[in-house]
Amino acid sequence: MLELLSVVMVGIGLGKLVVEVINVGNELLDGRTLNSNLQWMGGRFSELGYVIGRAVIIRDDLREIASAVREALRRKPRWLVISGGLGPTHDDMTLEGVAKALGRRMKVNTEALEMVVEHYEKRMAEKVIERIELTRERIKMAILPEGAKPLRNRIGTAPGVLLKSNSTKIVCLPGVPREMQDIFNNELIPMLIKESKGGKIVMKHVEVEGVLESSMAPLLVEVMQVFKGLYVKSNPKGVEDGKSIVSVDFMADERKGGEKLVNEAVNYFNERLKELKRREEV
């Protein structure tokens, strides 16, 4: 079942706003892990009118992290996005490095701690764990630099983090791709759109029942390839009455025929979705 829920107008920027990215992790430098996060973020920023001016990969080293953050801030990018190193282990030290660069203390953030506890409560309800034990390692994920705002992680445990240093906003995201993408889509993109100036985006929200997000992913890419200037975002909502629910947002710039583009894209998506459902039923 496909249902059109709403049409809203939100602000979006059209200028090339500069972003810098720091990817943290030994595994990115010793060949164990491909840096897919940078490629994914580059695509999202580009679609929203931002450009990554510089990206670096550094090791899990406190001094290197602090040095990279200071160097980036000297260039005054609009956004500095850091991925990796938010977990509970001793070598997850990104936030400590950011605090060192900013000259801020680290302290337990009440809101972040609530998010961590909520995650473990959910795991206990799912019978994955028997009880909630706030160990030092788990509390560590709620220790943030002073003045930081936690960003909800719907997939994993460690919250993302938002800070500001003069004219630069700093966002720290988990290194696990699914967690990074979840926070980016649900927390960062709305901020990017709200901050940008000079235009508007037309958005249509569609809810899809009975098709897995992974099955739908190639179709979403196809829609964006057919309708240039369109941004499509999917977000799984869970399962209802035995059927998966996936929310899909279609967005385009109003000044570039956005309303017509979005309407045509939604119609195209509807028809192709019917074909996809028929193939899956065979």
SEVEX-58730 format. One record per residue: residue number from 0; residue in one letter; x, y, z of N, C-alpha, C in turn. Coordinates in Angstrom, 1 decimal. Layout:
SEVEX-58730
k;r;nu;nv;nw;cau;cav;caw;cu;cv;cw
NUM;A;X;Y;Z;X;Y;Z;X;Y;Z;
...
***
This chain:
SEVEX-58730
k;r;nu;nv;nw;cau;cav;caw;cu;cv;cw
0;M;0.9;-1.2;0.0;0.0;0.0;0.0;0.9;1.2;0.0;
1;L;0.5;2.2;-0.8;1.3;3.4;-0.9;0.4;4.6;-0.5;
2;E;0.8;5.4;0.4;-0.1;6.5;0.8;0.7;7.8;0.8;
3;L;0.2;8.8;0.2;0.8;10.2;0.2;0.3;10.9;1.4;
4;L;1.3;11.2;2.3;0.9;11.8;3.6;0.9;13.3;3.6;
5;S;1.9;13.9;3.0;1.9;15.4;3.2;2.8;16.0;2.1;
6;V;2.6;17.3;2.0;3.5;18.2;1.1;3.9;19.3;2.0;
7;V;5.1;19.6;2.2;5.6;20.7;3.1;6.6;21.5;2.3;
8;M;6.9;22.7;2.8;7.9;23.5;2.3;8.9;23.8;3.4;
9;V;10.2;23.6;3.0;11.3;23.9;4.0;12.4;24.6;3.3;
10;G;13.2;25.3;4.0;14.3;26.1;3.4;15.4;25.2;3.0;
11;I;16.1;25.5;1.9;17.3;24.8;1.4;18.2;25.7;0.7;
12;G;19.5;25.5;1.0;20.5;26.4;0.4;20.9;25.9;-1.0;
13;L;21.3;26.9;-1.8;21.7;26.5;-3.2;23.2;26.8;-3.4;
14;G;23.8;27.6;-2.5;25.2;27.9;-2.7;26.1;26.8;-2.3;
15;K;27.4;26.8;-2.7;28.3;25.8;-2.4;28.9;26.1;-1.0;
16;L;28.3;25.5;0.0;28.7;25.7;1.4;29.8;24.6;1.7;
17;V;30.9;25.1;2.3;32.0;24.2;2.5;31.9;23.4;3.7;
18;V;32.2;22.1;3.6;32.2;21.1;4.7;33.6;20.4;4.7;
19;E;34.1;20.1;5.9;35.3;19.3;6.0;34.9;18.0;6.7;
20;V;35.6;17.0;6.4;35.4;15.7;7.0;36.6;15.1;7.6;
21;I;36.5;14.5;8.8;37.6;13.8;9.4;37.1;12.4;9.7;
22;N;37.7;11.4;9.1;37.4;10.0;9.4;38.5;9.4;10.3;
23;V;38.0;8.9;11.4;38.9;8.4;12.5;38.9;6.9;12.5;
24;G;40.0;6.2;12.5;40.1;4.8;12.7;41.3;4.1;12.1;
25;N;42.0;3.4;12.9;43.2;2.7;12.5;42.8;1.7;11.3;
26;E;41.6;1.1;11.4;41.2;0.2;10.4;41.1;0.8;9.0;
27;L;40.9;2.1;8.9;40.8;2.8;7.6;42.1;2.9;7.0;
28;L;43.2;2.9;7.8;44.5;3.1;7.3;45.4;1.9;7.1;
29;D;44.9;0.8;7.7;45.7;-0.5;7.5;45.1;-1.5;6.6;
30;G;44.1;-1.0;5.8;43.5;-1.9;4.8;42.4;-2.8;5.2;
31;R;42.0;-2.8;6.5;41.0;-3.7;7.0;39.6;-3.2;6.6;
32;T;39.4;-1.9;6.5;38.0;-1.4;6.2;38.1;-0.3;5.1;
33;L;37.2;-0.4;4.1;37.1;0.6;3.1;36.3;1.8;3.6;
34;N;36.8;3.0;3.3;36.2;4.2;3.8;34.9;4.5;3.0;
35;S;33.9;3.7;3.1;32.6;3.9;2.4;31.9;5.1;3.0;
36;N;32.1;5.5;4.3;31.4;6.6;4.9;31.7;7.9;4.1;
37;L;32.9;8.1;3.7;33.2;9.4;3.0;32.5;9.4;1.7;
38;Q;32.5;8.3;0.9;31.8;8.3;-0.4;30.3;8.6;-0.2;
39;W;29.7;8.0;0.8;28.3;8.2;1.1;28.0;9.6;1.5;
40;M;28.8;10.2;2.4;28.6;11.5;2.8;28.8;12.5;1.7;
41;G;29.8;12.2;0.8;30.0;13.1;-0.3;28.8;13.3;-1.2;
42;G;28.1;12.1;-1.4;26.9;12.2;-2.2;25.8;12.9;-1.6;
43;R;25.6;12.8;-0.3;24.5;13.4;0.4;24.8;15.0;0.4;
44;F;26.0;15.4;0.8;26.3;16.8;0.8;26.1;17.4;-0.5;
45;S;26.6;16.8;-1.6;26.4;17.3;-2.9;25.0;17.5;-3.3;
46;E;24.1;16.6;-3.0;22.7;16.7;-3.3;22.1;17.9;-2.6;
47;L;22.6;18.3;-1.4;22.0;19.3;-0.7;22.7;20.7;-0.9;
48;G;23.6;20.7;-1.9;24.2;22.0;-2.2;25.5;22.3;-1.5;
49;Y;26.0;21.4;-0.7;27.2;21.5;0.0;28.4;20.9;-0.7;
50;V;29.6;21.3;-0.5;30.8;20.6;-1.1;31.8;20.3;0.0;
51;I;32.3;19.1;-0.1;33.4;18.7;0.9;34.7;19.3;0.3;
52;G;35.2;20.3;1.0;36.4;21.0;0.6;37.7;20.2;0.9;
53;R;37.6;19.4;2.0;38.8;18.6;2.4;38.3;17.5;3.3;
54;A;39.0;16.3;3.1;38.7;15.2;3.9;40.0;14.5;4.3;
55;V;40.2;14.1;5.6;41.4;13.4;6.0;41.0;12.2;6.8;
56;I;41.9;11.2;6.8;41.8;10.0;7.6;42.9;10.0;8.6;
57;I;42.6;9.8;9.9;43.6;9.8;10.9;43.4;8.6;11.8;
58;R;44.5;8.3;12.6;44.5;7.1;13.4;43.7;7.4;14.7;
59;D;43.5;6.4;15.5;42.9;6.5;16.8;43.9;7.0;17.8;
60;D;44.2;8.3;17.7;45.3;8.9;18.5;44.8;10.2;19.0;
61;L;44.8;10.4;20.3;44.3;11.7;20.9;44.9;12.9;20.3;
62;R;46.2;13.0;20.2;46.9;14.2;19.8;46.6;14.4;18.3;
63;E;46.6;13.3;17.5;46.3;13.5;16.1;44.9;14.0;15.8;
64;I;43.9;13.5;16.6;42.5;14.0;16.5;42.4;15.4;16.8;
65;A;43.0;15.8;18.0;43.0;17.2;18.4;43.6;18.1;17.4;
66;S;44.8;17.7;16.8;45.5;18.5;15.8;44.7;18.6;14.5;
67;A;44.1;17.6;14.1;43.3;17.6;12.9;42.1;18.5;13.0;
68;V;41.5;18.5;14.2;40.3;19.4;14.5;40.7;20.9;14.5;
69;R;41.9;21.2;15.2;42.3;22.5;15.2;42.7;23.0;13.8;
70;E;43.3;22.2;13.0;43.7;22.6;11.7;42.5;22.9;10.8;
71;A;41.5;22.0;10.9;40.2;22.2;10.2;39.5;23.5;10.6;
72;L;39.5;23.8;11.9;38.8;25.0;12.4;39.5;26.3;11.9;
73;R;40.8;26.2;11.7;41.5;27.4;11.2;41.0;27.8;9.8;
74;R;40.5;26.9;9.1;39.9;27.2;7.7;38.5;27.6;7.8;
75;K;37.9;27.5;8.9;36.5;28.0;9.2;35.5;27.4;8.2;
76;P;35.4;26.1;8.1;34.3;25.5;7.2;33.0;25.7;7.9;
77;R;31.9;25.7;7.1;30.6;25.8;7.7;30.3;24.7;8.6;
78;W;30.7;23.4;8.2;30.5;22.2;9.0;31.8;21.4;9.0;
79;L;32.1;20.8;10.2;33.1;19.9;10.3;32.5;18.6;10.8;
80;V;32.5;17.5;10.0;31.9;16.3;10.3;33.0;15.2;10.6;
81;I;32.9;14.6;11.8;33.9;13.6;12.2;33.2;12.3;12.4;
82;S;33.7;11.2;11.8;33.1;9.9;11.9;34.1;9.0;12.6;
83;G;33.6;8.1;13.4;34.4;7.1;14.1;34.9;7.5;15.5;
84;G;35.1;6.5;16.3;35.7;6.7;17.6;34.7;7.2;18.7;
85;L;33.4;6.8;18.6;32.5;7.2;19.6;32.1;6.1;20.6;
86;G;32.7;4.9;20.4;32.3;3.7;21.1;32.8;3.7;22.5;
87;P;32.6;2.5;23.2;32.9;2.3;24.6;34.3;1.9;24.9;
88;T;35.1;1.6;23.9;36.5;1.0;24.2;37.5;2.1;24.4;
89;H;38.7;1.7;24.9;39.7;2.6;25.3;40.3;3.4;24.1;
90;D;40.2;2.8;22.9;40.7;3.5;21.7;39.7;4.4;21.0;
91;D;38.5;4.4;21.6;37.4;5.4;21.0;37.6;6.7;21.8;
92;M;38.4;7.6;21.1;38.8;8.8;21.8;38.5;10.1;21.0;
93;T;37.6;10.0;20.0;37.3;11.1;19.2;36.8;12.3;20.0;
94;L;35.8;12.1;20.9;35.2;13.2;21.6;36.2;13.9;22.6;
95;E;37.1;13.0;23.1;38.1;13.6;24.0;39.1;14.5;23.2;
96;G;39.4;14.0;21.9;40.2;14.8;21.1;39.6;16.1;20.7;
97;V;38.3;16.1;20.4;37.6;17.3;20.1;37.6;18.3;21.3;
98;A;37.3;17.7;22.4;37.3;18.6;23.7;38.7;19.2;23.9;
99;K;39.8;18.4;23.6;41.1;18.9;23.8;41.4;20.1;22.8;
100;A;40.9;19.9;21.5;41.1;21.0;20.5;40.4;22.2;20.9;
101;L;39.2;22.1;21.5;38.3;23.2;21.8;38.6;23.8;23.2;
102;G;39.5;23.1;24.0;39.8;23.6;25.3;38.6;23.4;26.3;
103;R;37.8;22.4;26.1;36.7;22.1;26.9;36.8;20.9;27.8;
104;R;36.1;20.8;28.9;36.2;19.6;29.7;35.2;18.6;29.2;
105;M;35.4;17.4;29.6;34.5;16.3;29.3;33.6;16.0;30.6;
106;K;32.3;15.8;30.4;31.5;15.5;31.5;30.3;14.7;31.0;
107;V;29.7;14.0;32.0;28.5;13.2;31.7;27.4;14.1;31.2;
108;N;26.8;13.8;30.1;25.7;14.6;29.5;24.4;13.8;29.9;
109;T;23.5;14.4;30.6;22.3;13.8;31.1;21.5;13.2;30.0;
110;E;21.3;14.1;28.9;20.5;13.7;27.8;21.1;12.5;27.1;
111;A;22.4;12.5;26.9;23.1;11.4;26.2;23.0;10.1;27.0;
112;L;23.1;10.3;28.4;23.0;9.1;29.2;21.6;8.5;29.1;
113;E;20.6;9.3;29.0;19.2;8.8;28.9;19.1;8.0;27.6;
114;M;19.7;8.5;26.5;19.7;7.8;25.2;20.4;6.4;25.3;
115;V;21.5;6.4;26.0;22.2;5.1;26.2;21.3;4.1;27.0;
116;V;20.7;4.6;28.1;19.9;3.8;28.9;18.7;3.3;28.1;
117;E;18.1;4.2;27.3;16.9;3.8;26.5;17.3;2.6;25.5;
118;H;18.5;2.7;25.0;19.0;1.7;24.1;19.0;0.3;24.8;
119;Y;19.6;0.3;26.0;19.7;-1.0;26.7;18.4;-1.5;27.2;
120;E;17.5;-0.5;27.5;16.1;-0.9;27.9;15.4;-1.6;26.8;
121;K;15.6;-1.1;25.6;15.1;-1.8;24.4;15.7;-3.1;24.2;
122;R;17.0;-3.3;24.4;17.6;-4.5;24.2;17.1;-5.5;25.2;
123;M;16.9;-5.1;26.4;16.4;-5.9;27.5;14.9;-6.4;27.1;
124;A;14.1;-5.5;26.6;12.7;-5.8;26.2;12.7;-6.8;25.1;
125;E;13.8;-6.8;24.3;13.9;-7.8;23.2;14.5;-9.1;23.6;
126;K;14.9;-9.1;25.0;15.5;-10.3;25.6;16.9;-10.6;25.0;
127;V;17.5;-9.5;24.5;18.9;-9.7;24.1;19.9;-9.7;25.3;
128;I;19.5;-8.8;26.3;20.3;-8.8;27.5;19.3;-9.1;28.7;
129;E;19.8;-9.6;29.8;18.9;-9.9;30.9;18.7;-8.7;31.8;
130;R;19.7;-7.8;32.0;19.5;-6.7;32.9;20.4;-5.5;32.3;
131;I;20.0;-4.3;32.8;20.8;-3.1;32.4;21.9;-2.9;33.5;
132;E;23.1;-2.9;33.0;24.2;-2.6;34.0;25.0;-1.4;33.4;
133;L;25.0;-0.3;34.0;25.7;0.9;33.5;27.1;0.8;33.9;
134;T;27.9;0.0;33.1;29.3;-0.1;33.4;30.0;1.2;33.0;
135;R;31.3;1.3;33.4;32.1;2.4;33.0;32.2;2.6;31.5;
136;E;32.2;1.5;30.8;32.3;1.5;29.3;31.1;2.1;28.7;
137;R;29.9;1.7;29.3;28.6;2.2;28.7;28.4;3.7;29.1;
138;I;28.8;4.1;30.3;28.7;5.5;30.6;29.6;6.3;29.8;
139;K;30.7;5.8;29.4;31.7;6.5;28.6;31.0;7.1;27.3;
140;M;30.1;6.4;26.7;29.4;6.9;25.5;28.5;8.1;25.8;
141;A;28.3;8.4;27.0;27.5;9.6;27.4;28.4;10.7;27.9;
142;I;29.7;10.6;27.9;30.6;11.6;28.4;31.0;12.4;27.2;
143;L;30.5;13.7;27.1;30.7;14.6;26.0;31.4;15.8;26.4;
144;P;32.0;16.5;25.4;32.6;17.9;25.7;31.5;18.8;26.2;
145;E;31.9;19.7;27.1;30.9;20.7;27.6;30.3;21.5;26.4;
146;G;29.0;21.7;26.6;28.3;22.5;25.6;27.8;21.6;24.4;
147;A;28.0;20.3;24.4;27.6;19.4;23.3;26.1;19.0;23.4;
148;K;25.5;18.8;22.3;24.2;18.3;22.2;24.2;16.9;21.6;
149;P;23.6;15.9;22.3;23.6;14.5;21.7;22.6;14.4;20.6;
150;L;22.9;13.6;19.6;22.0;13.3;18.5;21.6;11.9;18.5;
151;R;20.3;11.6;18.5;19.8;10.3;18.7;20.3;9.3;17.6;
152;N;20.8;8.1;18.1;21.2;7.0;17.3;20.1;6.0;17.4;
153;R;19.4;5.8;16.3;18.2;4.8;16.3;18.7;3.4;16.1;
154;I;19.9;3.2;15.6;20.4;1.9;15.3;21.3;1.3;16.4;
155;G;22.2;2.1;16.8;23.2;1.6;17.8;23.1;2.3;19.2;
156;T;24.2;2.3;19.9;24.2;2.8;21.3;24.7;4.2;21.4;
157;A;25.9;4.5;20.9;26.5;5.8;21.1;25.8;6.9;20.3;
158;P;25.4;8.0;21.0;24.7;9.1;20.3;25.7;9.8;19.4;
159;G;25.2;10.5;18.4;26.0;11.4;17.7;26.2;12.7;18.6;
160;V;27.0;13.6;18.2;27.3;14.8;19.0;27.4;16.1;18.1;
161;L;26.7;17.1;18.6;26.7;18.4;17.9;27.4;19.5;18.8;
162;L;28.4;20.2;18.3;29.0;21.3;19.0;29.1;22.5;18.0;
163;K;29.5;23.6;18.6;29.8;24.8;17.8;31.1;25.4;18.3;
164;S;31.9;25.8;17.3;33.1;26.6;17.6;33.2;27.8;16.7;
165;N;32.9;28.9;17.2;32.8;30.2;16.4;31.7;30.0;15.3;
166;S;32.2;30.1;14.1;31.2;30.0;12.9;31.1;28.5;12.4;
167;T;31.8;27.6;13.0;31.8;26.2;12.5;31.0;25.3;13.4;
168;K;30.1;24.5;12.8;29.3;23.5;13.6;30.1;22.2;13.4;
169;I;30.3;21.5;14.5;31.0;20.2;14.5;30.0;19.1;14.8;
170;V;30.0;18.1;14.0;29.1;16.9;14.2;30.0;15.7;14.2;
171;C;29.9;14.9;15.3;30.6;13.7;15.5;29.6;12.5;15.3;
172;L;30.0;11.6;14.4;29.1;10.5;14.1;29.8;9.1;14.3;
173;P;29.0;8.1;14.6;29.7;6.8;14.7;30.3;6.3;13.4;
174;G;31.3;5.4;13.5;31.9;4.9;12.3;31.2;3.8;11.6;
175;V;30.3;3.1;12.4;29.5;2.1;11.8;28.6;2.7;10.7;
176;P;28.7;2.3;9.4;27.9;2.9;8.4;26.5;3.1;8.6;
177;R;25.8;2.0;9.1;24.3;2.1;9.3;24.0;3.2;10.3;
178;E;24.8;3.2;11.4;24.5;4.2;12.5;24.8;5.6;12.0;
179;M;25.9;5.7;11.3;26.3;7.1;10.7;25.2;7.6;9.8;
180;Q;24.7;6.7;8.9;23.7;7.1;7.9;22.4;7.5;8.6;
181;D;22.1;6.7;9.7;20.8;7.0;10.4;20.8;8.4;11.0;
182;I;21.9;8.7;11.7;22.0;10.0;12.4;22.1;11.1;11.3;
183;F;22.9;10.9;10.3;23.0;11.9;9.2;21.7;12.2;8.6;
184;N;20.9;11.2;8.2;19.6;11.4;7.6;18.6;12.0;8.5;
185;N;18.5;11.6;9.7;17.4;12.0;10.6;17.8;13.2;11.5;
186;E;19.1;13.4;11.7;19.4;14.6;12.6;20.2;15.7;11.8;
187;L;21.1;15.3;11.0;22.0;16.3;10.3;21.3;16.9;9.1;
188;I;20.7;16.1;8.3;20.1;16.7;7.1;19.0;17.8;7.4;
189;P;18.1;17.6;8.4;17.2;18.7;8.7;17.9;20.0;9.1;
190;M;19.1;19.9;9.8;19.8;21.0;10.2;20.5;21.7;9.0;
191;L;21.0;20.9;8.1;21.6;21.4;6.8;20.6;22.2;6.0;
192;I;19.4;21.6;5.9;18.3;22.3;5.1;17.9;23.6;5.8;
193;K;17.7;23.5;7.1;17.2;24.7;7.9;18.3;25.8;7.8;
194;E;19.5;25.5;7.9;20.6;26.5;7.9;20.8;27.2;6.6;
195;S;20.6;26.5;5.5;20.8;27.0;4.2;19.9;28.1;3.8;
196;K;20.3;29.0;3.0;19.5;30.2;2.6;19.4;30.3;1.1;
197;G;18.3;31.0;0.6;18.3;31.3;-0.8;17.2;30.6;-1.6;
198;G;16.6;29.6;-1.1;15.6;28.9;-1.9;14.7;28.0;-1.0;
199;K;13.9;27.3;-1.6;13.0;26.4;-0.9;13.0;25.0;-1.6;
200;I;12.6;24.0;-0.8;12.5;22.7;-1.4;11.1;22.2;-1.2;
201;V;10.6;21.6;-2.2;9.3;20.9;-2.2;9.5;19.5;-1.7;
202;M;8.8;19.1;-0.7;8.9;17.7;-0.2;7.6;17.0;-0.2;
203;K;7.6;15.8;-0.7;6.5;14.9;-0.5;6.9;13.6;0.2;
204;H;6.1;13.3;1.2;6.4;12.1;2.0;5.5;11.0;1.7;
205;V;6.1;9.8;1.4;5.4;8.6;1.0;5.6;7.5;1.9;
206;E;4.6;6.7;2.2;4.8;5.5;3.1;4.5;4.3;2.3;
207;V;5.5;3.4;2.4;5.4;2.1;1.6;5.2;0.9;2.5;
208;E;4.3;0.1;2.2;4.0;-1.1;3.0;4.4;-2.4;2.2;
209;G;5.0;-3.3;2.9;5.2;-4.6;2.3;6.4;-4.8;1.4;
210;V;7.3;-3.8;1.4;8.5;-3.9;0.6;9.7;-3.5;1.5;
211;L;10.7;-4.4;1.5;11.9;-4.1;2.4;12.7;-2.9;1.8;
212;E;13.3;-2.2;2.7;14.1;-1.0;2.2;15.2;-1.5;1.3;
213;S;15.9;-2.6;1.6;16.9;-3.1;0.8;16.5;-3.5;-0.7;
214;S;15.2;-4.0;-0.8;14.7;-4.3;-2.1;14.3;-3.0;-2.9;
215;M;14.0;-2.0;-2.1;13.6;-0.7;-2.8;14.8;0.2;-3.1;
216;A;15.9;-0.1;-2.5;17.1;0.8;-2.7;17.5;1.0;-4.2;
217;P;17.6;0.0;-5.0;17.9;0.2;-6.4;16.9;1.1;-7.1;
218;L;15.6;1.0;-6.7;14.6;1.9;-7.4;14.8;3.3;-7.0;
219;L;15.2;3.6;-5.7;15.4;5.0;-5.3;16.6;5.6;-6.0;
220;V;17.6;4.8;-6.3;18.7;5.3;-7.0;18.3;5.6;-8.5;
221;E;17.5;4.7;-9.0;17.0;4.9;-10.4;16.2;6.2;-10.5;
222;V;15.3;6.4;-9.5;14.5;7.6;-9.5;15.4;8.9;-9.5;
223;M;16.4;8.9;-8.7;17.3;10.1;-8.7;18.1;10.2;-10.0;
224;Q;18.4;9.1;-10.6;19.1;9.2;-11.9;18.2;9.7;-13.0;
225;V;16.9;9.3;-13.0;16.0;9.8;-14.0;15.6;11.2;-13.8;
226;F;15.4;11.6;-12.5;15.0;13.0;-12.2;16.1;13.8;-11.6;
227;K;16.9;14.4;-12.4;18.1;15.1;-12.0;17.6;16.3;-11.1;
228;G;18.4;16.5;-10.0;18.0;17.5;-9.0;17.1;17.1;-7.9;
229;L;16.7;15.8;-8.0;15.8;15.3;-6.9;16.6;14.6;-5.9;
230;Y;16.2;14.7;-4.6;16.9;14.0;-3.5;15.8;13.1;-2.9;
231;V;16.1;11.8;-2.7;15.2;10.8;-2.2;15.9;10.2;-0.9;
232;K;15.1;10.1;0.1;15.6;9.5;1.4;14.6;8.5;1.9;
233;S;15.1;7.3;2.2;14.2;6.3;2.8;14.6;6.1;4.3;
234;N;13.6;5.7;5.1;13.8;5.5;6.5;12.9;4.3;6.9;
235;P;13.4;3.2;7.3;12.6;2.1;7.8;11.8;2.4;9.1;
236;K;10.6;2.1;9.1;9.8;2.4;10.3;9.4;1.2;11.2;
237;G;9.8;0.0;10.7;9.5;-1.2;11.5;8.5;-2.1;10.7;
238;V;7.9;-2.9;11.5;6.9;-3.9;11.0;5.6;-3.7;11.6;
239;E;4.5;-3.7;10.8;3.1;-3.5;11.3;2.2;-4.6;10.6;
240;D;1.5;-5.4;11.4;0.7;-6.4;10.9;1.5;-7.4;9.9;
241;G;2.7;-7.6;10.3;3.5;-8.5;9.5;4.1;-7.9;8.3;
242;K;3.9;-6.6;8.0;4.4;-6.0;6.8;5.4;-4.9;7.2;
243;S;6.5;-4.9;6.5;7.5;-3.8;6.7;7.0;-2.5;6.3;
244;I;7.3;-1.4;7.0;6.9;0.0;6.7;8.1;0.8;6.4;
245;V;8.2;1.4;5.3;9.3;2.3;4.9;8.8;3.6;4.5;
246;S;9.4;4.7;5.2;9.0;6.0;4.8;10.0;6.5;3.7;
247;V;9.5;7.2;2.7;10.3;7.7;1.6;10.0;9.2;1.4;
248;D;11.0;10.1;1.5;10.8;11.5;1.2;11.4;11.9;-0.1;
249;F;10.7;12.6;-0.9;11.1;13.1;-2.2;11.3;14.7;-2.1;
250;M;12.5;15.2;-2.4;12.7;16.6;-2.2;13.4;17.2;-3.5;
251;A;13.0;18.4;-3.8;13.6;19.1;-5.0;13.5;20.6;-4.8;
252;D;14.4;21.3;-5.4;14.5;22.8;-5.3;13.3;23.4;-6.0;
253;E;12.5;24.3;-5.3;11.4;24.9;-5.8;11.7;25.8;-7.0;
254;R;12.9;26.5;-7.0;13.3;27.4;-8.0;13.7;26.7;-9.3;
255;K;13.8;25.4;-9.2;14.2;24.6;-10.4;13.1;23.7;-10.8;
256;G;11.9;24.2;-10.7;10.7;23.4;-11.1;10.5;22.2;-10.1;
257;G;10.8;22.5;-8.8;10.7;21.4;-7.8;9.4;20.7;-7.7;
258;E;8.3;21.5;-7.7;7.0;20.9;-7.5;6.7;19.9;-8.6;
259;K;6.9;20.3;-9.8;6.6;19.5;-11.0;7.6;18.2;-10.9;
260;L;8.8;18.5;-10.6;9.8;17.4;-10.6;9.4;16.3;-9.5;
261;V;9.0;16.8;-8.3;8.6;15.9;-7.3;7.4;15.1;-7.6;
262;N;6.4;15.8;-8.2;5.1;15.1;-8.6;5.4;14.0;-9.6;
263;E;6.2;14.4;-10.6;6.5;13.4;-11.7;7.3;12.2;-11.1;
264;A;8.2;12.5;-10.2;9.0;11.5;-9.6;8.2;10.5;-8.7;
265;V;7.3;11.1;-8.0;6.4;10.2;-7.2;5.5;9.3;-8.0;
266;N;5.0;9.9;-9.1;4.2;9.1;-10.1;5.0;7.9;-10.7;
267;Y;6.3;8.3;-11.1;7.2;7.3;-11.6;7.5;6.2;-10.6;
268;F;7.7;6.7;-9.4;8.0;5.7;-8.3;6.9;4.8;-8.0;
269;N;5.7;5.3;-8.0;4.5;4.5;-7.8;4.4;3.4;-8.9;
270;E;4.6;3.7;-10.1;4.4;2.7;-11.2;5.5;1.7;-11.1;
271;R;6.8;2.1;-10.9;7.9;1.2;-10.8;7.7;0.3;-9.5;
272;L;7.2;0.9;-8.4;6.9;0.1;-7.2;5.9;-1.0;-7.4;
273;K;4.9;-0.8;-8.2;3.9;-1.8;-8.6;4.6;-3.0;-9.3;
274;E;5.5;-2.6;-10.2;6.3;-3.7;-10.9;7.2;-4.5;-10.0;
275;L;7.8;-3.8;-9.0;8.6;-4.4;-8.0;7.8;-5.4;-7.2;
276;K;6.7;-5.0;-6.8;5.8;-5.8;-5.9;5.4;-7.1;-6.7;
277;R;5.0;-6.9;-8.0;4.6;-8.0;-8.8;5.7;-9.0;-8.9;
278;R;7.0;-8.5;-9.1;8.1;-9.4;-9.3;8.4;-10.2;-8.0;
279;E;8.2;-9.5;-6.8;8.4;-10.2;-5.6;7.3;-11.2;-5.2;
280;E;6.2;-11.0;-5.8;5.1;-12.0;-5.6;5.2;-13.2;-6.4;
281;V;6.0;-13.2;-7.5;6.1;-14.3;-8.3;6.9;-15.4;-7.7;
***
